[in-house]
């Protein structure tokens, strides 16, 4: 059954350089979307984009969302910010992830 949804899985650089991993994941996503648009799926230019990540992938998708338009995020098993260096998160979000409100 056609749902009108497109799922794109991006490879993850699993180093602790989260900024690099986020940059690479975003570039991969942009390249896939551009390729699909060139193949005739032009509506993707305005379609809502949801990001999903688990563990380190959640950290990477969170960083991607601070720089790129996203309709929403699904973060599973996000490691608390206090255990990973996440310098680019907005302060309220970093505070929330580290257990503060």
Number of C-alpha atoms within 10 A of each C-alpha: 3 4 5 6 10 12 8 11 13 14 12 15 17 12 10 11 12 24 18 14 23 23 17 18 21 20 14 17 16 12 12 15 18 15 12 16 14 10 9 9 13 13 9 15 12 7 13 11 17 14 20 17 18 15 13 22 26 20 27 30 26 23 22 22 19 13 12 11 11 15 11 12 15 13 19 14 12 17 17 17 18 12 8 13 13 18 12 13 17 11 10 11 13 18 15 12 16 15 10 9 9
